[in-house]
């Protein structure tokens, strides 16, 4: 048996489908037979704009869901044959064997989460570490972590509000789900046709992102304690700045968490008192050890949240097999909402 993968040949190039040997997992690694692999905005940015240095040809895609095929030396967390979801480490380790859009991928044992009988495609919509890292990491927003079953917020956090801009995105929807499970009041935005999705996720206040009145309507909910722009484009950051710093009015001090660099071309100038930081988070960093134990351990929050239906997000849209990766990249680059684009490498 051989592997088959969708390779991005060169920076900003085309995808080609090639058969290659199946790589074997190393120390602390797991070989996964991939049944679903998601396309995330970072994949589109790398494929179209080459925003990160990569080793070409490369394989993009994350998270992956599938069946454990083989274990590397020292692996004890998971067993061969178990159904799992896991983020890939292609942007860190660079080598193509770590990408998602292939039939066999190698992932880290520490990030593998068992999913029981959850549908593979659905699992890829729920398995991202970005929202819980952004919300609950000690170097990011540092909200109080949710529990199963749900428990009250500490007195110092009770009544606090978070703005999650872009609630119908894959990252936004998961962020709403996590924040509500933790007990926060959630303010979010989307197009009107996705209002029902945000309501189903538990958002307390929902606004049309394109309505000029939204700026004043959100201001009427001040104070807002946490700010997270899950879209992170110049237009979305500029609107958030308008909320915090209305023309001719006082500036409300805030730090805005972004998923893309605030120094990107076209990003607005930030008034004094407003800062923006890009979400940078490693599950392996020493300061995130407790976070990783809470989220990723066997029987941890992510495993239970997926199996028990507590973590919710957008539905998957499986668009085809490996030959559809380029189409999926184009879709995500253009912009999708209310769904997550997913590939089935065996289709």
N, C-alpha and C positions, 0 to 999 in steps of 0.2 A: 504494500500500500504506500502511496506517495501523498504528499501534501499538495494543495492547490491554493494559490493566493492571488490577490489583486495588487500588483506592484505599481507604485508611482515611480516611473523610471528615473526622472530627473526633477530638479526643482521647477515648479510651475509646469510640469510636463503632463503627459497622458498616462492613464492606467492601462496596464497590460495584464492578462491572465497567464500565469505560468505554473507548470508542475515542478515541484522541487522536493528534495528529500525531507522527511520528517525529522526535525531536530529533537534531541533528547534533553530533558530538564536537568539542570545542575543542582548544586546544593541549595536546599530551601525553595526549589522551584517545582511547578506542577505543569504537566502537559495536559491541555484541554482539547477535547474534540468539540469544536465550536459549532453550535447550532443557531446562534444569533449573535450578530455584532452590530453595535450602534455607531452611527455617524454623529459626531459632536461638532459644535462650532469650531473648536480648535483644529479639528481635522480639515475643515474647509479653509481656515486661515493658513494652515501649513501648505495645503495643496495649491491654493490659488495665489497666495502672497509670499510663501516661503518665510514665514515670520520666525521660524526656529531652524537652526542648522540641523540637518539630518544626514544619515548615511544612505545614499541612494544606490540601487533601488530600495525603496522602503515600503512598508505595509502600515497603513493607518487603521484607526478604529478602536473604540472603547466605549463602554465595557463590553465584555463577551460573556455569553452564557452557554453552557454545554455540559458535557460529561467528562469527569476526570479519567484520562486515558493512562497516565503513568505518573509516578512520583519520583522526584529527585532524592538524593541522599539526605537523611535527616528529617524528612517531612512526616509529621505526626498528626496534623490538624485535620486532615481530610483523607478519604479512602478512594481507591480506584472504583469507578462506577457511580460515584455520587454526583448529583446534579448541583451545579454551582453557578454563581455569577462572580465576575472579578473585573476590576479595572486592569488595563494593560499598562506596561511601562515603556512604550515605544518612544515617548518624548524624553525619557531619562536615559534608558539603556541604548536607544538608537537602532539596534540591530533588528532586521526585519522579522526575525523569529518571535519578537515580542509584540508585533502588531495584531490587530483584531480581525481584519478582513481576510481570513484564510481558514482552511478547514481544521488545522491544528495550530494552536498558539501556546506559548509558554508564559506563565504568569507566576507571581510571587505567592508562596504559601500564606504569608501573613495577611494578604488582602483577599483571599478566597472566602466566599460566603456560601454556605449550603442553602439551597432554596426549596427543598422538598419537591412537591409536585407542581410548583409554579411554572407557568408557561415560559419557555426560554425567551421569547421576544419581549414579553411583559417584564421579565426579570431585568433585561437591559435598560428598561425605562426607570427602574427603581434602584439600580445598583451603583449609581454615581456617588463618589465620596465628596464631590465639590460642594453641594449644599450643606451637608453636615460639617464639613471642614470650614466653610465660610461662616456659618452661623455659630458654631460651638468651639472653634479652635481658639486657643489662648492668645494667639497672635493675630486673630482676625476680629470678628464681632464679639466673640466671647459671651454669647448668651448662655443662660442656664440650660443644661442638657435635659431632654425629655426622658421619661422613664416609661416602662411597661409593667404594670398598669400606670396610667397617668397619675401624676402627683402634683400638688400645688406648687407654684413658684415660691421661692423665698420672699420674705416680706419686702426686701430691697428691690425686687424685680416685679412685684405684682402691679398690674395696671400699665405696664410699659408697652409701647407700640413700636412696630417695625414696618417700614415701607419696603416692599419687595416690588421693584419696578420690572414689569414683564412677567406677570404671573402665569401666562399661558405658554411660556417657553418651557422646555424640559427642565431646566434648572430652576426657573421660577416656580413651577408647580410643585416640585419636590420641596423647595424652600418653604412654601406655604404649609405643606403637610407637616414638616418638621417643626416649624415655629408654632403651629397650632397645638401639636402634641405636647410641646413644652409649656404651653399656657399663655403665650403672648397674644396681644391684639394685632391682627395683620391687616395692613392697608396694601392694596395691590392694584395693578392696572392691566388692561388688555383691550382688544377690540370687543365691541358689544357682543359679537356672536360667540365669544368665549366666556362671557359672564357666568353662564351656568356651570362651566367647568370650575372656575375659581370659587363659586359658591359651594360646589360639591366638595371642594378641598378644605373649606372652612374659613375662607377669607371673610373678615368682618366688614370691610369697606372696599368697594370695587368701583374703579373709575375707568372711563374711556381714555386711553392714552393719547388719542388724537384730538380730544375736545379741549379747546382753549380754557374753558371754565374749570378744568381739572386742577390747574395750578392753585386757584383760590380755594377750591373745595378741599384739597388736601391741606392747605394752610390752616383751614378752619379746624383741623383735627390736632393741631399742635397742643402740647409738645409731642414730637416723635423722637424716639430715643435711638433708633437704629436705622441705617440707610443702606440698602443693598440694590444695586443696579445690575440685574442679571442679563441685560442686553448689552450695556457698556459701549454704545456707539456715541459719536459726538452729539447726535440729536437727543438721545435719552439723557445723557449727562447734562446737556444744556437746559432741558426742561426741569430737571431736579434742582439745578442751580437757580432757576427762576423761582422755584418754590421757596428755597432758602434765602434768596436775596432778591426780592422784588424791586423793580426799578423805582428809585426814589425812597425806598423803605430800608429798615434796618436789616442787617445780615444775621441770620440764625446760625450759630456755630454748629458744625457737624463734620463728621468724617464719613465719606461715601465709599463703600466697598465695591470694586469693579472686578469684572472677569477678564478685562483687557487693559493694556497699559494706559494710564491717564495722559501719557506723553504722545499717544498716537496722533498722526496728522489730523487736524480738524477739531481736536478736542477743545472745549471752551476754556478760557482763562478763569481760574478760580479766584473769587474775591478773598480778601483776608478773612480768616476765621473759618473757611471751608477748605477741607483737605480731601484728597481722594487717594486710595491705595489699591493696587492690583492684588487680587487674591493669589497668594503664594503659599502653598501648603504641602508638606510631605508627611505621609503616614508613618515614615520611619524616623522622623526627627525626635530627638530625646524629649523635647518639651511636649510632644504629642503622644507620649506613651500611654498615659491614662485615657486619652481620647480614643486611641486605637483599640485599647482593651474594651472600652465601653461599646464602640461601634462594631468592630470587626472580629471579636473573639467568637469562639464556638458558643452558640446560644446567646450572643450579644444582641444589641439593639437592632442592627440591620437584618440579621437572620430572622429574629422574631418579628420584626416589623414587616418583612416581606411575607413570611409564612402566614401571619395572622391578619394580613390586610390592613395594617395600621399605616404603613407608608404608602402613599398614593401619589400618582403623577399623571402625565399625559399618556394616552394609549399609544402602542407601537403602530407604525405603518411599515409593514414588510414589503419592500418594493421589488424584491427579486434576489437573484444570486450574485455572485462575484462580478458578473458582467454589468451589474447595475450600480457598482460603487461610484463610477464617475457621475452618473445621473443623480445619485444621492448627494454627492458633494455639491453639485450645482444647486440642488434644491435647498440645502442647508445654507449655502453661500448667499442665495437670493433671499432666504428668510422663510422659516416655517413656524407655525404656532399651533398649539393644540394637539400636536403629535410628535413622536420621535421617529426619525427615519432609521430603519433597521434592515440589515442584510442577512439572508440565510445562505451561508457558503455552500450548502449542499443542494440548493435549488437549481 
